[in-house]
């Protein structure tokens, strides 16, 4: 944000404001950092940069994220809430399962390994049930 030092905070875009607020928080060198949707208003490049920066800080950070793929890539531990109740807690590989995603979020999804990082990667089925092809029959080997 150094290139924008001459601009007033009120004149910054939502993403630029988000980055300034995070920089201010990090400048205080907190023992614990609590962030609510820190990637909100950021384009994908700045989301990736921000999450990498948080990971590199080695500071205990509690982050509320709705982007489960981002959470899987940056968090050591996930806590999934449904209706204000904790329904799952643990490492992303253990928590993010197709059954949990269906139960908590009501979505059909597959969880695979990210080809670049090995982190869990969630592929969501964005089709309605009526638009989905029929399930293939189970394989019956000889």
C-alpha positions as CSV (number, residue, x, y, z in Angstrom):
1,X,0.0,0.0,0.0
2,X,3.1,2.3,0.0
3,X,2.2,3.5,-3.5
4,X,-1.1,4.8,-2.1
5,X,0.4,6.6,1.0
6,X,-0.8,10.0,-0.3
7,X,-4.5,8.9,-0.5
8,X,-7.0,9.3,2.3
9,X,-8.4,6.1,3.8
10,X,-11.9,7.1,2.7
11,X,-10.8,7.3,-0.9
12,X,-9.4,3.7,-1.0
13,X,-11.4,0.8,-2.5
14,X,-12.8,-1.9,-0.2
15,X,-9.9,-4.2,-0.9
16,X,-7.4,-1.5,-0.3
17,X,-9.0,-0.6,3.0
18,X,-8.9,-4.2,4.0
19,X,-5.2,-4.4,3.3
20,X,-4.5,-1.2,5.3
21,X,-6.5,-2.5,8.3
22,X,-4.5,-5.8,8.2
23,X,-1.2,-3.9,7.9
24,X,-2.2,-1.8,10.9
25,X,-3.1,-4.9,13.0
26,X,0.2,-6.6,12.0
27,X,2.2,-3.5,12.8
28,X,1.1,-3.9,16.5
29,X,2.8,-7.3,16.6
30,X,-0.1,-9.0,18.4
31,X,0.2,-12.3,20.2
32,X,-3.2,-13.3,18.8
33,X,-4.9,-11.9,15.7
34,X,-8.6,-12.2,15.2
35,X,-9.9,-11.6,11.7
36,X,-13.5,-11.7,10.3
37,X,-13.5,-12.4,6.5
38,X,-10.1,-10.8,5.9
39,X,-10.2,-11.6,2.1
40,X,-13.5,-9.8,1.6
41,X,-13.3,-7.2,-1.2
42,X,-10.0,-8.6,-2.4
43,X,-9.3,-9.9,-5.9
44,X,-7.8,-13.4,-6.2
45,X,-4.2,-12.2,-6.3
46,X,-4.6,-10.2,-3.2
47,X,-6.5,-13.0,-1.4
48,X,-3.6,-15.4,-2.1
49,X,-1.0,-12.8,-1.0
50,X,-3.0,-12.0,2.2
51,X,-3.5,-15.6,3.2
52,X,0.2,-16.4,2.5
53,X,1.2,-13.4,4.6
54,X,-1.0,-14.6,7.5
55,X,0.5,-18.0,7.2
56,X,4.1,-16.6,7.2
57,X,3.4,-14.5,10.4
58,X,3.6,-17.5,12.6
59,X,1.2,-15.7,14.9
60,X,-1.8,-17.4,16.5
61,X,-4.6,-16.3,14.2
62,X,-8.3,-17.0,14.5
63,X,-10.0,-16.4,11.1
64,X,-13.6,-16.5,10.1
65,X,-13.7,-17.6,6.5
66,X,-16.6,-18.7,4.3
67,X,-14.3,-19.8,1.5
68,X,-13.6,-23.4,2.5
69,X,-10.8,-23.9,-0.1
70,X,-9.0,-20.9,1.3
71,X,-9.5,-22.2,4.9
72,X,-8.2,-25.6,3.9
73,X,-5.1,-24.1,2.4
74,X,-4.2,-21.7,5.3
75,X,-5.6,-23.2,8.5
76,X,-3.9,-25.8,10.7
77,X,-7.3,-26.5,12.3
78,X,-10.9,-25.9,11.3
79,X,-13.9,-25.4,13.5
80,X,-17.2,-25.8,11.6
81,X,-20.3,-24.2,13.0
82,X,-23.9,-24.9,12.1
83,X,-26.7,-22.8,13.7
84,X,-24.1,-21.5,16.3
85,X,-23.1,-25.1,17.4
86,X,-19.7,-26.6,16.8
87,X,-20.3,-29.7,14.6
88,X,-16.7,-30.5,13.6
89,X,-13.2,-29.6,14.6
90,X,-9.7,-30.7,13.5
91,X,-7.2,-30.7,10.7
92,X,-8.8,-29.7,7.3
93,X,-8.2,-33.2,5.9
94,X,-10.2,-34.7,8.7
95,X,-13.0,-32.1,8.8
96,X,-13.7,-31.4,5.2
97,X,-15.6,-34.4,4.0
98,X,-18.4,-34.7,1.4
99,X,-20.7,-35.9,4.2
100,X,-20.0,-32.8,6.4
101,X,-20.4,-30.5,3.4
102,X,-23.8,-32.1,2.6
103,X,-25.0,-32.0,6.2
104,X,-23.9,-28.5,7.2
105,X,-24.1,-26.6,4.0
106,X,-26.6,-28.7,2.0
107,X,-24.3,-29.0,-1.0
108,X,-23.0,-31.9,-3.0
109,X,-19.2,-31.8,-3.3
110,X,-16.1,-33.9,-3.8
111,X,-12.9,-33.4,-1.7
112,X,-9.7,-34.2,-3.5
113,X,-6.0,-33.3,-3.1
114,X,-4.9,-29.9,-4.5
115,X,-2.5,-30.8,-7.3
116,X,0.0,-28.0,-6.3
117,X,-0.1,-28.1,-2.5
118,X,-1.7,-31.4,-1.5
119,X,-4.2,-29.5,0.7
120,X,-7.9,-30.6,0.5
121,X,-9.6,-29.1,-2.5
122,X,-13.4,-29.0,-2.6
123,X,-15.2,-29.3,-6.0
124,X,-18.8,-28.2,-5.6
125,X,-21.6,-29.4,-7.8
126,X,-23.3,-26.2,-8.9
127,X,-26.1,-28.0,-10.8
128,X,-29.6,-28.5,-9.4
129,X,-30.6,-32.1,-8.8
130,X,-32.8,-32.0,-11.9
131,X,-29.8,-30.9,-14.0
132,X,-27.5,-33.7,-12.8
133,X,-26.9,-36.8,-14.9
134,X,-28.1,-40.0,-13.3
135,X,-25.6,-41.7,-11.0
136,X,-23.7,-44.5,-12.7
137,X,-24.6,-48.0,-11.5
138,X,-22.1,-49.4,-9.0
139,X,-19.2,-51.3,-10.5
140,X,-19.8,-55.0,-10.4
141,X,-16.4,-56.7,-11.0
142,X,-16.1,-60.3,-12.0
